[in-house]
């Protein structure tokens, strides 16, 4: 009987935690990176047109993301977090991630930095911010895929601590290029996202 009661309590805990109405929160903030000031904030649906423009500018051959996909992602505030960076009201970078409560993994789906703003540390800053969000929400890992040909991105992710855990064959729809599957295990040291 105790065994059944423990099992029932586990199921109840799972249900309450899974269906708990807790949207991922993020407070807008001004940040300075290499002596330049940016506004970092949560993306909202009116940002979609600019995000789509930037996505196409950075990933010209990839048409797998359209307005509908971005809008759907942004409306799911419980499991998705998209952050944008602006300078003088110009969208210069964004990152998007899915927070999988069941496996406690944050999957980074998008990172895009305007070519005019690349090599300024914005991509690394956005990834580090997502790592802080994962820690704050007590997730245990982050994962992402990057094109096999994108050695520069692989180097950045490796510098941050991501490990190559294998290849996903013909992962990208646009040209069937393989993807490097990468993962970062994190310690749950709860800290403020806005530090």
Phi, psi and omega in degrees: 000318179299322179299315179295320179295318177299317180296317179297317179296323177298317179296316178299314178302315180300313182298314181295320179289321184290319185264004178300133183275078178237103175286149174292129182254153176204128179267132177301147181205153173268134180231151177243124178232120182049051175068011176244139182263140179225156171259124178251123181209167178288135178288144176233166186308319178300345178279350188303315183301316179292321178297317180296319178299315181293319178302315180291327179292320183276320182241073187302323184276353186257115178244024183283342179252127176233184182305317183297317180296312180299315180299317179299317179299313184291330180285339181272075185285349179282322186242354184235144175223119176242127179244141178239154175239133178237147170230123183050046178067009177262127176289118184245345180194156172206161176220146177226146181209151174253132180258106181270104184296325185295315182257001177059040179242140174255116182259115179281118184261332183216139167218122179221131177233128178309132180308327178292344184243009179286160182066027177242006178088007183290316179299313179298318179299316181296319179294317178298323178295319179293325176297318177299319178298318179298314179298314182302322181268010174062043173269158187253349180204162171235146179223160177194166172237150174219152181300142178303325181282347183272071183296325180300314179295318179301320180295317178300311182296321178296319178301323180286335179125001177290144178248142175286119180248008176142181180249146170249110185292137177049042187290319186274127184296324187298319182221010179060028178290148176289154177245141172273122180271124184232148183218145176233120174273138182233151174274141181275073175262098186297125178219162180290139178293333186265016179280000000 
